Every structure is written in C-alpha cells, then in structure tokens.
Amino acid sequence: MRKRWCKSGLPLIAGATLMVSSALAQSVDTARIENGGQNDWLTYHGSYKSYHYSPLAQINANNVGNLNVAWTHIPGRSTRGLQSMPLAADGVLYYSGSYSRVFALNGATGEVIWSHFPELDEALISRQTHSPYNRGVALGEGKVFVGTMDGRVLGLDMKSGKVLWETGLIDSQKLTVGFTGAPLYAKGTVIIGAQGGEWPGRGPIFGLDATTGKKKWEFLTVAGTDEAMKTWGNDSWRTGGGGGWMPGTYDSETNTILWGTANPAPLYDWSGADYKTQGARPGDNLYTSSVIGLDVDTGRLKFHHQELPHDAWDFDSAVGEFVMLERDGQKFVVHPNKGGFVFVYDRNLAVKNVWRLVENINFVKDIDPKTGALIGRRDFSAGKVTEPPLCPFIGGGVSWNAGSYNPKTGLYYKIGQEWCMTLDVQKTTPVTAPQVQLNIGADFKMVPPPGGEIYGHLDARDPITGAKKWEVRYPEPPLGSVLSTAGNLVFVPDSRGILHAYDAETGAELWSHNNGTGHQGGIVSYSVNGKQYIAVVAGFGGMLADEYAPNFGGAYKSMPRDDGALVVFSLK
C-alpha cells in the first residue's frame, strides 16, 4: 500500500487543549459505550442499545423555549452538504465532514482542538457517485476511527489528531467505492462496511484490530458462505453488489455484531415473477437486504434474516438501527427496513413481529408478522412501470437516518416518508473494467402516491406492536435523525432547515429554530461542566436531497449543495 500522509488542518489551540486534556485521559472502551454515559455520546446511536436517546434533562419541555445558539462550526468544503453524526466524550465533540475530514472541538466553546484532512485523489473522488460525504466516526482506545472515500480506515490520536495507523482495504481506483458510513468500535475491533449496493462487487464488511489497524477478518455480504453461493444463479454473485454502509451495533451477551446489509445489483431486475430462475441475478441473493449477526472476534456468520429475498426495489436493510429492548422478560431487537416496515426480532434475529410505519407501500401486499415472509410480491419485467407507481420511492419509506427510543415514555419516534415513483426497467450488463460502474437497471421519477400527495411524518409508536400514539406531518419528508431526551423532548431537524422540538408525550411543538439550510445528518446531546448542549449538522445535498429542488421547488431551488455547519444550542 502506498503511504499517504495527511494535510494538516487548523493548528492546535493551546487554551482549548488545556481545558480538556485531563478529561481525555478517561478511556472510551466497550463497557463505557455499552452504558452510554450520562454526559456523552460515544457511538453512532449513543450506546450499543441504539436508543439515540439522551438521559440529560436540563433542557426540558418547560424551558426549551429558552434554547439559543451557543456556537457554530464551519468545516469548509462541505460538498453535497453534511451527513455525519457528531460524537462527544469528556467535553470534546468529534465529527466528520465531506472528504473524510475530522474535527475535534471544545464542546463548550466550539474552539478547534485539532483537525485532520486526509490527502485524497481528486480524480477518483470525481468519479464516485456517492461522494464526497462522510457519515461519522467511532471512538475507542484513545483513538478516533474514520473511513475514507478511497478505501482506507484511519486511527487518529484523540488528543492530537495524529495518524497512528492507516489500513487500505478496498482498491477504490478499480472498484470506484470506498467508505462513507461510520465505523463501530467494540471489544478491541473496528468494524466498517463498504459502499456497494449499486456496484458490481461483493460488499465486504471488515473487522480491524483497534490497536494496530491490522485486518482481523472480512465478511462478504454477497455469497459469503457456501449456503449463500447457491442463491446466486449464473455466477451472478461475482457482481452482486451488497455491502453494509451504515454502522450496526454490538451485543455483549452473545459477543455478536448486528449489521444491516445493502441491496443487490442491479437494483432493478427484469426477471418478473420468475426471479428464482431468470433475470440478472436468479435466486434469493443472500446475504443482501438482510440483517446478520457476526462473531466480533472472527467475523463468522452466526445467524441472519433476509428481510427482502431477491430485493428488486432497492429497499435494503442497511439502516443501522438495532434498538435493543427488554419487555416482560423478553429481549427484542427492533430494526426498520427501507421499504417502510419495521421488523422486531429476538436477539438471534428470529422474527417476532413486523409492522408498517408508512401508508403507501405496494412493492408487496404485506409481510407476515409471524414469519417475515413477503406476501404478494410485485416484480417487474423490462419496460415502463407507471400504473400504479411503485411505492415507496427509491428514497424509501425509511431513510438511513436514525429514529429514537425513549425508555421514559416507552415510545419509538421515527420518520416515515410517503412518496412513490415511476420506473423504466432496463436490461443491463455489469461493467467491471477498466473501472467498476454503477448498475442501476432503471430510470425513475418521483411521483405522489395514488390519490394523495407527498409528505413526511414523525410517528410516536410502541416499538414492539407498532401502535401509534401521535403523528406530526411535514410537507416534504425530513432527512435528518431524531433525538429524544429525558427532558420529555423530541427533536427533529427537517429538510427546510427548521429544527423542531416536540413534547415527547403529546407531539405538541414547543420550539423551533431556522438553521438556514436543510438537514440530512445527525443530532445528539451532551454535557460539559454541568451544561447541556444539543448539536445538529446542517447542510443539504447528496443523491436523495438532490431530488428536492426539481420536485418541491420553493426554498430548495436556492438551497446550496456545497456548504454546511455544525450548530450547537444551549439554554440562555
């Protein structure tokens, strides 16, 4: 591997470094992430329980009206906006921007402690479709871990930003993909999944030694076992897509990594009802559009459930939420699928229930809540698909961003997206030389649901049964994550640029603030020196956000796609 060194970002700020240096001595390890911590946000969903919930209550339903901007940070060069999830540990906030840039900031003041700008091949980046955004970092063992668009993972020193190790994992020059999702740290291992659903590859998930960066294991989401190989006819596994581009979680009781996998390639298959034997990729196409359990030490597959066998709609399972709940002596895992259904499993990924989050679904008539079997599939042959349009739209009934489970209310807060699409399904041939190319297999266009209109909604539901307590509607689907807190609050950053705060019990809006540009990334809460903060990334762009200007007009026509900011709030 050719060694490449980083370009230095902003210099260390001596005063800020002194303020946090003693706190940084506290290690971020598996036990600490599992407990979550009162004041911190240590992994993508806050802790391994994946609640995306803060136990802080200084900001609450009674005083949220006094919430004000405390500070902002402009990362620069935010091409296609910001999509990352900030993390916070011991008074320091860490987050990533476009081009895999990483920042460590004083959580109380926003002063830059250090920044790291990896050197990247600009010609390669320009060829990548899903670039140059980055969705987050991981913390562990005194390091900040980040994946890069050119197929590397870096281990940076938490105190200085110095590169302690870097490991090349993907030949991005040939495969045209890299890492856009956040890693997960667990038990001395850094786990990260590659992009890949739309590209003719095999969608690897990697486990690296957190101390040295050495690769410990690799699991292929496309035909990664002998069993899976049999589900890809005509050697289609060689160009099967897959991947696991969003971080999952870790179950310490079973020593298992839970991960969601991406769709197969091409996205849209022309096999029609004969998908088992005909078309581009005959068979069920394991382990794409699945949830999988891997041994954290070896990467060995322990169990799985394929949510959408032979996914012909791009409603994959790569959404990283695995909400770990206990109720009436039973342990559950709640996982939303991009198609708009929410799956409820036991800890071995056996189906316990399936419920609908969104109304406009017609790629299947239903999913059996006892077995997870698809009922009344809608498969396509080559040609136009207009009546009725396919629902949901390719953006999904659920997007990649996180919902939130509040253990105080017992409710799961999740964004649903009501939109549909017309299709022109086309026969394609995978292109693998000299460089791998996208293999979509259709042209598509966003349209309203039959007899209705496009909208988004925040639902407050029972996570196990799906029973709905309340709903808030939006004229366009929000693309940001949801945060709930012990202060009886639910925060939703919407696509128009408004950050909303709602009463967690009733859904009543209590406060809002215009951040000036659309949201499509993370929101977290943390505390420094006894003061609670809410941090949200703002900045629109990317493949899904690009659909908003032509379809919705209004403010989206003038909304920039090349800037962004981290905006942090506290009480006056």
C-alpha positions in Angstrom: 0.0 0.0 0.0 1.4 3.4 -1.0 1.7 5.5 2.1 -0.1 8.9 2.0 0.2 11.5 4.7 -2.5 13.9 5.8 -2.5 17.6 5.1 -2.6 19.5 8.4 -5.8 21.3 9.2 -6.1 24.1 11.7 -3.4 24.2 14.4 -3.9 23.1 18.0 -5.4 25.8 20.2 -3.4 25.8 23.4 -6.1 27.1 25.7 -8.7 24.6 24.4 -6.2 21.8 24.7 -5.5 22.6 28.4 -9.2 22.7 29.2 -9.9 19.2 28.1 -6.5 17.4 28.4 -7.3 15.9 31.8 -10.7 14.7 30.7 -9.3 13.0 27.6 -7.3 10.6 29.9 -10.5 8.7 30.6 -10.7 5.8 28.2 -13.5 5.1 25.8 -13.9 1.3 25.9 -16.6 -1.3 25.3 -18.1 -1.2 28.8 -18.3 2.6 28.7 -20.1 2.6 25.3 -22.5 -0.1 26.5 -23.6 2.0 29.5 -23.8 5.1 27.3 -22.8 7.6 29.9 -24.9 10.5 31.2 -22.9 13.3 29.6 -21.5 11.8 26.5 -22.5 10.4 23.0 -19.9 7.7 22.4 -21.1 5.8 19.3 -23.3 6.5 16.4 -26.6 5.8 18.2 -25.4 6.9 21.6 -24.7 3.4 23.0 -24.9 -0.2 21.9 -28.6 -0.1 22.8 -29.1 2.2 19.8 -31.8 4.2 21.5 -30.5 7.5 20.0 -31.6 9.0 23.4 -30.0 11.3 25.9 -30.7 10.9 29.7 -29.9 14.6 30.1 -32.9 16.7 31.3 -31.5 20.2 32.0 -33.1 21.2 28.7 -36.8 20.1 29.1 -40.3 20.7 28.0 -40.7 23.6 30.4 -37.7 25.7 29.4 -36.9 24.6 25.8 -38.3 28.0 24.7 -35.1 29.5 26.1 -32.9 27.4 23.8 -30.4 29.5 21.9 -27.4 29.0 19.6 -24.3 28.6 21.7 -21.8 28.3 18.9 -21.3 27.1 15.4 -18.5 25.5 13.5 -18.0 25.7 9.7 -16.0 22.7 8.5 -15.4 24.1 5.0 -15.6 22.3 1.6 -18.9 20.8 2.5 -19.6 19.5 -1.0 -23.1 17.8 -1.0 -23.7 19.0 2.5 -23.1 17.3 5.8 -24.5 13.9 6.8 -22.4 13.0 9.8 -23.3 12.1 13.4 -21.3 14.0 16.0 -19.8 12.2 18.9 -19.0 13.6 22.4 -16.6 12.3 25.1 -15.4 14.2 28.2 -16.2 17.6 26.9 -14.9 17.2 23.4 -17.0 16.9 20.3 -15.8 14.9 17.3 -17.4 14.9 13.9 -16.6 14.4 10.2 -17.3 16.5 7.1 -17.1 16.0 3.4 -13.9 14.5 2.0 -13.5 12.4 5.2 -12.3 15.5 7.2 -12.4 15.0 11.0 -12.6 17.7 13.7 -12.2 17.7 17.5 -13.8 20.7 19.1 -14.2 22.1 22.6 -17.8 21.1 23.3 -18.5 24.2 25.4 -17.0 26.9 23.1 -16.5 25.3 19.6 -12.8 26.1 19.5 -10.9 23.8 17.3 -8.6 21.5 19.2 -7.4 19.7 16.1 -8.5 18.8 12.6 -7.4 16.1 10.1 -7.8 16.5 6.3 -6.7 13.2 4.6 -5.0 13.5 1.3 -7.3 12.2 -1.4 -7.1 11.5 -5.1 -9.4 14.2 -6.6 -9.8 12.4 -9.9 -11.0 9.3 -8.1 -13.4 11.3 -6.0 -14.9 13.0 -9.1 -15.7 9.5 -10.5 -17.6 8.4 -7.4 -21.4 8.8 -7.4 -21.9 8.7 -3.6 -19.2 11.2 -2.8 -17.8 13.1 -1.0 -19.9 13.0 2.1 -19.0 11.1 5.3 -21.5 9.9 7.9 -19.4 9.7 11.0 -16.5 8.4 13.2 -16.1 6.0 16.0 -14.2 6.3 19.3 -12.2 3.8 21.3 -8.9 3.1 23.0 -7.8 6.7 22.8 -8.4 6.9 19.0 -10.9 8.4 16.5 -11.6 6.0 13.7 -12.8 7.2 10.3 -13.2 5.6 6.8 -12.1 7.4 3.7 -13.6 7.6 0.2 -10.5 5.9 -1.2 -10.9 2.7 0.8 -8.8 3.3 3.9 -9.6 3.3 7.6 -7.6 5.7 9.8 -6.9 5.5 13.5 -6.3 9.1 14.8 -5.0 10.1 18.2 -7.9 11.6 20.2 -5.7 14.2 21.8 -3.8 15.5 18.7 -5.4 14.1 15.6 -2.1 12.4 14.6 -2.4 9.4 12.3 -1.5 6.4 14.5 -2.3 3.9 11.8 -4.0 3.6 8.4 -5.1 0.5 6.6 -6.0 0.2 2.9 -8.9 -2.2 2.5 -10.5 -1.5 -0.9 -8.9 -0.9 -4.3 -11.0 2.2 -4.9 -9.2 3.0 -8.1 -10.7 -0.1 -9.7 -13.9 -0.6 -7.7 -14.9 3.1 -7.6 -16.2 2.8 -4.0 -14.9 3.4 -0.5 -16.3 4.2 2.9 -18.9 6.8 3.6 -20.5 5.3 6.7 -19.3 5.5 10.3 -17.3 2.6 11.8 -18.3 0.8 15.0 -15.8 0.1 17.8 -16.4 -2.9 20.0 -14.2 -5.2 22.1 -10.9 -4.1 20.5 -12.3 -4.3 17.0 -13.2 -1.6 14.5 -16.0 -2.8 12.2 -16.9 -1.0 8.9 -18.9 -1.8 5.9 -18.2 -0.7 2.3 -20.5 1.0 -0.1 -21.6 -1.4 -2.8 -25.3 -2.0 -3.4 -25.2 -0.3 -6.8 -21.8 -1.5 -7.9 -20.9 -5.0 -9.2 -18.8 -6.1 -6.3 -19.3 -8.4 -3.2 -20.0 -5.9 -0.5 -17.4 -6.6 2.2 -17.6 -5.8 5.9 -14.3 -5.6 7.7 -13.0 -6.1 11.3 -9.8 -4.4 12.2 -7.6 -4.5 15.3 -8.2 -1.2 17.0 -4.6 -1.0 18.4 -2.7 -1.7 15.2 -5.2 -1.3 12.3 -4.4 -4.8 11.1 -7.3 -6.6 9.4 -8.7 -9.3 11.6 -11.5 -10.6 9.3 -13.6 -9.9 6.3 -17.2 -11.0 5.6 -18.7 -10.8 2.1 -22.3 -9.9 2.1 -22.6 -11.4 -1.3 -22.2 -15.1 -1.3 -20.1 -15.1 1.8 -20.9 -18.7 2.7 -21.5 -21.9 0.7 -25.2 -21.6 1.6 -25.3 -18.1 0.1 -23.4 -19.0 -3.0 -26.3 -21.3 -4.1 -28.7 -18.3 -4.1 -27.0 -16.5 -7.0 -27.7 -18.2 -10.3 -25.4 -17.9 -13.3 -22.4 -16.9 -11.2 -24.1 -13.5 -10.6 -22.5 -13.4 -7.2 -19.4 -12.1 -8.9 -21.1 -8.8 -9.5 -23.8 -8.9 -6.8 -23.5 -5.5 -5.1 -24.3 -5.8 -1.3 -22.3 -4.0 1.4 -23.1 -2.7 4.8 -22.7 1.1 4.6 -24.2 2.1 7.9 -22.9 1.0 11.3 -24.8 -1.6 13.3 -24.3 -2.4 17.0 -22.8 -4.9 19.4 -24.5 -7.4 21.7 -22.0 -8.2 24.5 -24.1 -11.0 25.9 -23.7 -13.1 22.7 -20.4 -11.4 21.5 -22.2 -10.6 18.3 -22.1 -7.7 15.9 -25.6 -7.0 14.4 -25.4 -5.4 11.0 -27.7 -4.5 8.1 -26.8 -5.2 4.5 -27.4 -3.3 1.2 -29.3 -4.2 -1.9 -28.1 -6.5 -4.7 -27.0 -5.2 -8.2 -28.6 -4.3 -10.5 -31.1 -2.5 -8.3 -34.0 -3.2 -10.6 -34.2 -6.7 -12.1 -36.2 -7.6 -15.2 -36.9 -11.2 -14.3 -40.6 -10.6 -13.4 -42.2 -13.4 -11.4 -39.5 -15.8 -12.5 -36.8 -14.2 -10.3 -35.8 -17.6 -8.8 -34.5 -18.8 -12.2 -34.4 -15.8 -14.6 -33.1 -12.3 -14.9 -29.8 -10.7 -13.9 -29.3 -12.5 -10.6 -31.6 -15.6 -10.3 -32.3 -16.6 -6.7 -32.7 -15.0 -3.3 -29.3 -13.3 -3.4 -28.0 -13.9 0.2 -26.9 -12.0 2.2 -28.2 -8.8 0.6 -31.1 -6.8 2.1 -30.6 -8.8 5.3 -29.8 -8.4 8.9 -26.8 -10.5 10.0 -25.1 -11.5 13.3 -21.3 -11.8 13.1 -18.9 -13.0 15.8 -17.0 -9.9 16.7 -13.7 -11.7 17.1 -13.7 -13.8 13.9 -16.4 -12.3 11.6 -18.1 -15.7 11.4 -21.8 -15.6 10.5 -23.9 -16.8 13.4 -27.4 -16.1 12.2 -29.3 -14.0 9.7 -32.7 -13.0 8.4 -33.2 -11.8 4.8 -35.8 -9.1 5.1 -36.3 -8.9 1.3 -35.3 -12.0 -0.6 -34.3 -11.1 -4.1 -34.7 -7.4 -3.5 -35.9 -5.9 -6.8 -36.8 -2.4 -5.4 -33.7 -1.1 -3.6 -35.4 -1.3 -0.2 -32.4 -2.7 1.5 -31.6 -3.4 5.2 -28.5 -1.2 5.6 -30.3 1.1 8.0 -28.1 0.8 11.1 -30.7 0.9 13.8 -30.8 -2.2 16.0 -32.8 -1.0 19.0 -32.1 -3.4 21.9 -35.2 -3.6 24.2 -36.4 -5.7 27.1 -40.1 -6.2 27.8 -41.9 -8.7 30.0 -38.7 -10.7 30.5 -38.1 -10.9 26.7 -35.2 -9.3 24.8 -36.0 -7.7 21.4 -34.2 -6.1 18.5 -36.1 -3.5 16.5 -34.9 -2.8 13.0 -36.5 -0.6 10.4 -36.3 -1.6 6.7 -36.0 0.9 3.9 -39.3 -0.4 2.4 -41.2 1.1 5.3 -41.7 -1.9 7.5 -40.3 -2.3 11.0 -39.0 -5.8 11.9 -39.0 -7.0 15.5 -36.6 -9.8 16.3 -35.3 -11.8 19.3 -31.5 -11.5 19.9 -30.8 -14.3 17.4 -32.7 -12.4 14.7 -35.8 -14.7 14.7 -38.9 -12.8 13.7 -41.3 -11.8 16.5 -43.3 -9.2 14.7 -43.4 -6.9 11.6 -45.4 -3.7 11.4 -45.9 -0.9 8.9 -44.5 2.6 9.6 -45.7 4.1 6.3 -49.1 4.0 4.5 -48.0 4.0 0.8 -46.5 0.6 0.2 -47.2 -1.6 -2.8 -44.0 -3.4 -3.6 -45.6 -6.2 -1.5 -49.2 -6.5 -0.3 -47.9 -7.3 3.2 -45.2 -9.1 5.3 -46.2 -11.9 7.5 -45.8 -10.7 11.1 -45.0 -14.2 12.4 -42.5 -15.4 9.8 -41.3 -12.3 7.9 -42.4 -13.9 4.6 -43.3 -11.5 1.8 -46.9 -11.6 0.7 -47.9 -10.6 -2.8 -44.6 -9.5 -4.3 -44.5 -7.0 -7.2 -41.8 -8.0 -9.6 -41.1 -6.3 -12.9 -40.2 -7.2 -16.5 -38.3 -4.8 -18.7 -40.3 -1.7 -19.7 -42.2 1.1 -18.1 -43.9 0.9 -14.7 -46.4 3.7 -14.2 -49.8 2.5 -13.1 -49.9 2.1 -10.2 -46.5 3.7 -9.5 -44.1 1.8 -7.2 -44.4 2.8 -3.6 -42.3 3.9 -1.8 -39.9 6.0 -3.9 -36.3 4.9 -4.2 -35.6 7.1 -1.1 -37.5 4.5 0.9 -40.3 4.6 3.4 -37.4 4.9 5.8 -34.2 6.7 5.1 -30.7 6.0 6.6 -31.0 8.4 9.4 -31.9 7.3 13.0 -35.2 7.3 14.9 -35.2 7.4 18.7 -36.5 5.2 21.5 -37.2 6.9 24.8 -37.2 4.5 27.8 -39.2 7.0 29.9 -42.1 7.2 27.5 -41.7 3.7 26.1 -42.2 5.2 22.6 -40.2 4.9 19.4 -40.0 8.1 17.4 -39.4 7.5 13.7 -39.7 9.5 10.4 -41.8 7.9 7.7 -41.7 9.0 4.0 -44.8 8.9 1.8 -43.8 9.1 -1.9 -43.8 6.9 -5.0 -42.1 6.5 -8.3 -42.5 5.6 -12.0 -39.9 3.2 -13.5 -38.5 2.3 -16.8 -36.8 -1.1 -16.1 -33.9 -1.8 -18.5 -31.7 -4.8 -19.1 -28.1 -4.0 -18.2 -24.7 -5.7 -18.3 -22.3 -5.2 -15.4 -19.3 -3.1 -16.2 -16.2 -4.1 -14.3 -13.3 -2.9 -16.4 -11.3 -0.7 -16.5 -13.2 0.6 -13.6 -16.4 -0.6 -11.9 -19.5 1.4 -12.9 -23.0 1.8 -11.3 -25.5 -0.9 -12.3 -29.0 0.5 -11.5 -31.1 -1.1 -14.2 -33.8 1.5 -14.5 -34.6 5.2 -14.9 -37.0 6.5 -12.3 -39.0 9.6 -11.3 -40.6 10.7 -8.1 -44.4 11.0 -8.1 -47.1 11.4 -5.5 -48.9 8.4 -4.0 -52.1 7.4 -5.9 -54.9 9.8 -4.9 -52.7 11.6 -2.5 -49.7 13.9 -2.0 -46.0 13.5 -1.0 -45.4 14.2 2.7 -43.3 13.0 5.6 -44.3 12.3 9.2 -42.9 11.8 12.6 -44.6 8.9 14.4 -44.6 8.1 18.1 -45.2 4.4 18.3 -44.9 1.3 20.5 -41.7 -0.2 19.2 -42.9 -3.8 19.5 -46.5 -3.6 18.3 -46.4 -0.5 16.1 -49.4 1.0 17.9 -49.4 4.8 17.1 -49.8 7.4 19.8 -49.4 10.5 17.8 -48.1 11.9 14.5 -46.7 15.1 13.1 -46.8 15.8 9.3 -44.3 17.7 7.1 -44.9 18.9 3.6 -41.6 17.2 2.5 -40.0 14.2 4.2 -37.4 15.1 6.7 -34.0 13.5 6.1 -32.3 14.1 9.4 -32.1 11.9 12.5 -34.4 12.1 15.5 -33.3 12.7 19.1 -35.3 12.2 22.3 -34.2 13.2 25.8 -35.2 12.6 29.4 -36.4 16.2 29.4 -39.6 15.0 27.7 -38.4 16.3 24.3 -38.2 15.0 20.7 -36.0 17.0 18.3 -36.5 16.7 14.5 -34.2 18.6 12.1 -36.3 19.0 8.9 -35.4 19.4 5.2 -36.4 23.0 5.0 -33.8 23.8 7.7 -36.0 24.1 10.7 -35.0 22.3 13.9 -38.2 21.4 15.8 -38.7 20.4 19.5 -41.9 18.5 20.5 -43.4 17.3 23.7 -42.5 13.6 23.8 -45.8 12.6 25.3 -48.2 14.6 23.1 -46.3 15.7 20.0 -47.1 19.4 20.7 -44.5 21.7 19.1 -42.7 23.7 21.8 -39.9 25.4 20.0 -38.3 25.8 16.6 -35.2 27.4 15.0 -34.2 28.0 11.4 -30.7 26.9 10.7 -30.8 28.4 7.2 -30.2 25.2 5.2 -31.6 21.7 5.0 -30.7 18.9 7.4 -29.7 15.4 6.3 -27.5 14.2 9.2 -27.2 13.7 12.9 -28.3 15.3 16.1 -27.0 14.5 19.6 -27.0 15.8 23.1 -24.1 16.0 25.6 -23.0 17.9 28.7 -19.9 19.9 29.5 -19.2 21.2 33.1 -22.8 20.7 34.0 -24.3 22.4 31.0 -26.4 20.5 28.4 -26.0 21.1 24.7 -27.9 20.0 21.5 -25.6 19.6 18.5 -27.0 19.2 14.9 -25.4 19.2 11.5 -26.9 21.3 8.7 -26.1 21.2 5.0 -28.2 19.8 2.1 -27.0 17.8 -0.9 -26.4 14.2 -1.8 -28.4 11.8 -4.0 -31.7 11.9 -2.2 -31.6 15.6 -1.3 -30.9 16.4 -5.0 -34.5 15.3 -5.7 -36.0 18.1 -3.6 -35.4 21.2 -5.8 -36.9 19.7 -9.0 -39.8 18.0 -7.2 -40.7 20.5 -4.5 -39.3 23.9 -5.7 -39.6 26.7 -3.2 -36.6 27.2 -0.9 -35.0 24.1 -2.3 -34.3 25.8 -5.6 -31.9 28.2 -4.0 -30.6 26.0 -1.2 -26.9 25.4 -1.6 -25.4 22.0 -2.0 -21.9 22.8 -1.1 -21.9 24.2 2.4 -22.8 23.2 5.9 -22.3 23.9 9.6 -22.4 22.2 13.0 -24.9 24.2 15.1 -24.9 23.8 18.8 -27.6 25.0 21.2 -27.9 25.6 25.0 -30.2 27.4 27.3 -29.8 31.2 27.6 
